Amino acid sequence: MLSRSRLTAREVAHHVAGGLFARVSEPRDRDVVHILDGEGCIACEAMEKAETRYFFWLLAENQSDLEVMRDFADRWGFCRRHARYLAERAEGPGLAHLYQFTCAHGLSRLEAAPTHAYRLGIVPGNTCPACLVLREVEQGIFGVLRRALGRADLRARYPVRQPLCFLHAQHFLAYAPRETIRTVIEVVDQLLVSNSLATRAPASELDMDRAATALAGRMALTAGTAPPRGLPIDDGVDPARCLSEVVTARRGCPVCYEMLRVEAERLAWLAQLRADVAVRTIEDLLPLCDTHLWAAMGALPTSIRAVTLSHALGAARAQMALALRPEAAQARRGHLRWLRAVQPVARLEALNFAREIAARSLYCPMRVRTQVAERRSLELLLTLTERSAFRSHYEEGTGLCMRHLAVALEQAASPAARQFLLSTQHAKLGLLNWELQEALRKQIWTSRFEHRGGDGEAWTRALMLFAGVVSFDLSSSTEPPPQSSMAGLGSTPT
């Protein structure tokens, strides 16, 4: 019998790749010696293997373990990215056990009629179980790499090996020894420069994939982040009517749907631009974060992908160049200029600011627009709950996911609106709990003759309710990307 301990983050980190990275605090000598072997980003490789191994043991052996289910329910299941990752692989039978227990957990929380998110148990720091494993694995890699940089022979190999992508190098700066901070930043800058040269026109598909991987990590780690194809585009004429239609159509959480719709609209607009478009006219629309950069790589034509990558690489290089300028770091603290008289302290101040500048996340216009869409659609939904017609549509639809329910409870102005949202969510959870129980009952050998109806797809509705997955995530639609009704589409914006 395989034990639950295989699911713990450190056990996963220990077993991946033959125990290459065991613990953050106690890295073994052989782990340190071999940390710079191989090619590519060592953190991406480790996290990819850990992700695969975690889901294998979870769904094959431990999905009905009581302690595992309790931890899963306390965290309200997976995040949307990992829920889509599993939905694409049709892992319904294993997920039914976990989400049925989570439904029962949610019912008990809702019966207490909470009015605040923290009482519901949904808080920003409530990390998805799979994300928690990946975070531990990343920290394990950084612990071993930190010790490796303490050895002169391995520190000399670091600039040649280039073991981290831009994204993980930013994360590693919080762990890097002080004397290696500048080296880490310089190596990342060299990586960005080499990929910028490789992606100059005419760039091949392979060159662009390598550049995207060097900038935003491996694509395997961001699977399921692209907006699904076939997502309708709002004409912007009547937002209230469109929101009511989304609720009635049972496509999932209407707020999550609006966030996806906005992403799809942006990518559809970019996809129809001319190949010779001037970057300066669209740079305020191009993605820069890892999630939306990979979404663009999968949705945009080759010419616009090259423009997007070139812009992202340029933004990252500009940030690294600023971090490598000690005078810029010193100028940020004018009231500490007297420290220049004490040279060791001044150098320490410069290193700390170099680390701070290099580790900052790039400003992504697509992420900001998605956050605005999330806030505005939630405000509209709370306003519409005052209408009896919308309430009837909401009761028949999928409703809010649990994360947005917690936010809505915080923002709802009237007790009547909070009570409506709670009572409706309780009814939806109760029905979903029964459907999942029925699906599990029909998996028993003695029930093999029974017809499997809609309860067989109850796990997909659980992903909608808990992870914010929308129906388009769960389909294998091959429809072309959505058409935008924006004026001037296909021409360079002015």
N, C-alpha and C positions, 0 to 999 in steps of 0.2 A: 504494500500500500504506500503510495507516494504521499509524503507528509505536506502539511500546509506551509512548512518553512521554505519550500521551494519558491513560494510566491513572494517572500520578503525581498525587499530591494537589495539588500546586501548579498543574499544568497544568489539572486539573479546576476548581480555584478560579479560574484565570485565564479559562477559557472560559465559565463559567456566567454567564448574564445579561449577555453582552457584555463580560466582563472587569471587572465592577463592583468586584471585590476581587482584586487581583493577588497581592501578597505582604504578609506581616506586617511585614517590615522596610522595604519600599520601596513604600508606597502612592502611587499617582499622584494628582495634583491633581484631575483630573476625577472619580476615584473618591471622593475625600473630599467634593467638592462635592455629589455626587448620592447619598451614602450615606443621607441622610434623606428621599429621595423615596419615594413610594409609601405603602402602608398595611400594617399588620400587623408581625409580628416579622421583621426583616431577616435574622436568623440562621436562623430556621426556613425562610424562603423560599429562601435560598441553599443550605442543606443538602438541602432537598427536590429542588432542581434538580440538585445535584451527585450525589445518590444515583441519580437516574434516568439521568443521563449516564454515570456510572461503570458501571452494569450494562449499559447499551446497548453501550458500546465493549468491555467485557469479554466479553460473550456473543456479540456479532456478529462480532468481529474478533480478539480477543487471547486467547481461552481456550486456544489451543494454542501460544502463545508460550512458549518455554522459560524465559525469565527470569521471566515472570509466573507460570508454574506452580511454579517453585522458591520464589518468595516466598509463594505460596498454600499450598504444602505445609509450609513452615517455620512458618507460622502455624496449621496444622491446619484450614484452611478457614474458613468463615464462622461467626459467632456464631449462636445459635439464632434471634434475631429476624430477621436477614437471611436465614437459611436458610428460615424460614417465609415471608418476603417473596417469595422466589424460588419456593418450592413452590406458593404460591397462584397464581403465574403460569405454572406448568408449564414451567419452563425446563430440562427434563431434558437435551436434547441438548448444550447448552453446558456444563452442569455435569458431564457424564460425563467429558469430557477432564480437567477440573481435579481431580475426585475420584479418577480412575484413577491419575493421577500421585501424588496424596496417599496413596493406598493403598500404592503401591510404596514411597513414602517411609516410611510407617508400618511396613511389614514390615521394612525395613532397621533401623529403630530397635528394634523388638521383638526382632529376632534377637540383639541385643546383651544381651538379658535384663536390662534396667535394673530397679533396685529403688527408684529415686527419681524423682519427677516431673521434676526439673530435667534428669536424664539422658535422660528420654523427650522432652524439649523442650517440655513443656507447662508454662508458668509464668503467673502472674496477669497479667503485663505483655504477654503475647503477644496483641496486639490483632488483632481481625478485620480483614482488608484493607479492607472497606467502612467499618467504624467509623473506621479510620485516616484515610481520605479525608475523612469528615465532620468529624473532629477538626481536620484541617488547614484545612478550609474555615471552620469556626467561628473558629479562630485568625486566619485572614485577615480575616474580617469585624471581629473585635475590634481588629485592628491599624489598620484604616482608621477605625473609629469612635473609637479613642483619639486619632488625629491630628485628626479632625473636632472633637472636644471641646476641642482646643487653640485653635480659632478662635472668637472672641467671637460672630460672627453665627450659626454653627452651634450653639454651646453654648446660645444663647438659644432655638433651635428645638427642642432636645432635649425639654424638658418638655411641649411641645405635641404633638410627633410621637409620643412614647412608642414608640420603635423596637424594644424588646425585650420578650419575654414574661418572666414571673417566673423561669422556669428558666434562660434564657440571661442574664438580668440578674445572677443569682447567679454564673454562670460569668464574666461580664464584669468583675465587681468585682476579680478578680485582675489585670486589665489596665488598669483605669480610672485616669486621673491622680488624684493624691491630692486635688487641689482639687475634683474632681467626684464624689468618693465619696458625699458626702451628697446631692448632686443625683440621682444614680442611684438611691439608696435611696428618696428622696422620690417620684420619678416612678413607681417600681414600686409603692409604697404607694398612690398615687393610682389606678393601674391596677387594683389589687386592690379598692379601695373602690368604684370605678365598676362593676365587675363584680359585686360583692356586692349592690349596689343593684339591678342588672338581674336578678339571679337570685332575688329575693324573690318569693314566691308572689303571684299565679300567674305563673310564668316560662314563656316559650315555649321550644320546642326550639332555636330559633336562639339565644336568649339563653344557654342552657346550653352550647351548642357553643362560642359565643364565649368564655364564661367558662373553659371547660376548655382552650381554645386559649391564652388569656392566662395561664393558670396552668401548664400542662404542655406547651406547645408544640403544633405542628400534629399532627393525628392521622395524617397521612401518614408522619411520622417514627417513629411508634410502631405501624405496621401489623404485625399478627401478634402482638400482645402479649396479647390476650385469650385465656383458656383456651378451647379449642375446645368446641363444643356436643357433647352426647352422651357426655361423659366420665363413666364410672360412679363412683359414690360408695361408698367403703368403709364397711361397717357397723361397723367397729371391733371386731368380735368376735374375729377371728383374723388379726392382721396378717401372720404368717408365711405362712399359706395364701394370703392375698390377694397377697402379693409373689410367691409361686411361680406363681400364676395369671397375673400380669402378665408374668412372664418367659416362661412357656410360650406365651402368646398372641401373642408377637412384636409387641408394641405399641411397642417401642423401649426405650431405656434405662430400667430400672425406677426409678432415682432421679429422673430427669427426669419420669417419669410421676407419681410420688408428689408432686412439687412442683406439677405441673399440677392433680392431683386435689385438693390442699389449697386451691389458689386457686379451683377450681370449686366446692368445698364451701362456702367462705366466701361467694362471690357468690350461690350458690343460697339460702343461709340469709338473706342480706340481701334478696334479691329477693322473698321471701314475707312480709316484714314489713308491718305496716299503714302507711298513708300518714301517720297522725298519731303515729308513734312518736317518743318523746322522744330527742333527740340524745344527751343525757347518758348514756342507757342503752346506747348502741351506739358511742359515739365511740372506744372502745378497739378496735373492729373495722373501722372505716372506713379506706379506703386514702388515702395522702397522697403517695406517690411518683408520678412521671409515668407509669410503666409500668402500675401497678395502677389509677391513676385513670382512664386510658383504657379499661382492661379493664372497670371498673365502668360507664363511660359506655355501653359496648356491651352489657352484660348485665343491667343493673338497670332496673326500670320508672321512669317519669318522676318519680313522687313521691320515691322513694328516691334517684334521681340528684340531685334538687334538694337533699336533705338532705346527701348526700355532698359535693356541690360547695360548699354553704354552710359545712360543717365545714372543708373543705380551704382555702377562702378565708380563713376566720377564723384558722386556724393560721398561714397565711402572713402575714396582717396582723399577728398578734401578734409574729411574729418580726421583721418590719420595724419595728414600734413599739419593740421592745426595742433594735434597732440604732440607732434615732434618739435614744435617751436617753443622752447622754454620761456622766451620772452612773452609769448601770448599767455602762458599760464601764470607768469608772475604779474602781468598787467591786470589779471582778473581780481587780484587782491591788493589794491593800491595801499590800503592801510597796513600792509605787511611788508612794504618795500624796505623798511629798516632792517629786515632779516638778511638783506644782502651782505650786511657787515659780518654776519655769522654764516660763513659759507656752507658748512654741513647742513644747517637748518634750511638755508635757502635751496639747496639741492633737493632736500627731502620735500619741500613745498612744491618745487617744480615737478618732481616725479608724481606726487599725489594728484596734481592737477592734470598731468599728462594721462594718468590712469583714468581719471574722471571723464575727461573729454573723449578718449578713445572708446570707453565702455558705454557711451550714450547710445540709445536706440535712435536710428535715423527717423526723421519726421516723415511719415507716410500719409499722403493726402487721401488715399483710399481708406485707410483705417479711420482717419478723422471723419470722413463722410459717412462711413458705416456707423460710427458712434453717434453721429447726429441723427441718422435715420432711426437708430434704436431708441433714442430719447424722444424724438418727435412722434414716432408711431405709438409708443407707449402712452404719451400724453393724449394722443387722439383717441386711443382705445378707452382710457379712463373717462374721457369726456363723453364718448358715445354710450358708456354704460348707464348714463342717465336716461337714455331712450329705451322705451319698452320694446320697440321693434328690434333694436340691436341686441337686447338681452336675449330675446328668443333665438336669434341667429347664433349668439355665442353659446347658448345652452346646447344647441344641436351640433356645434362644431367641435374642433379638437381642443380649443382653449389655449391658454398660455402654458408655456413650459414652466417647470418648477422654479427655475432661476428667475425668469421674468415675473412670475407670480410674487416672489419675495420682494422684488423691486416695486411692483404695483401696490403691494400692501403698504410699503413705506410711503408711496407718493399719493395714494388715494386720499382725497380731501374729506370725503363723507364716510361715516360709519356704514351707511347703507351700501355703498360701493364695495367696501372691504368685505362685508357680510355676503354680498352677492358672489364675489370672486371666490371666497372660501367655500361656500355651500356648493357652488358649481364644480369647483375642483374636487371636492370631496366625492361628489356623485361620479365624476369621471374616473377618479382613482378607484372607487368601489367597483365600477363596471370592468375596468381594466384588470383589477385584481382577480375578479371571477373568471374572466377570459383566459388569463394566464394559468390559473388553477385548472381550468378545463383543458387547456392545451397540454399541461403536464400530465393530467390524468389519462389523456388519450395516447401518451407516449408509452404507457404500460403495455406489456405484451398481451395481457388479457383483454385490452381494449382495441386490439389491432383491427377488428372488424368494423369499428365505428367510423362514420364519415367525419372527416376533418373539415370543418367549415371556416368561418371567419376567425375563429379562435386560434387557428394555426398561424395567422399573421399578427397575433396580438403583440408579439415581441417588437414588430415594427412600430406599432402605436406606442409602446413603452419608450422606444427611442425618441419618438416625437414629444412625448410628455415630459420626459426627464432630461434629455440631452439637447432638445431644440432642433432635432433633425426634421426636415420637411419632406413631403412626399416625393419631391423630385430627386432627393438624395437616394431614395430607395428603389428607383426605377433604373432600367438600363436603356434609357431613351437615347436614340441616335439622331434626334432632331437637330437641325442646324442651330447655331447660336441665335438667340432672340434678336428681332429687329427693333431698333429704336425709332421712336416717332419724333425725336428731337430735330428741330430745324437745322439745316445745314450739315446733316450727317454725311460723312465722306469727304468733306472739305476741311481745309485747315481752319481751326477756330481763330477768331480774331479777338 
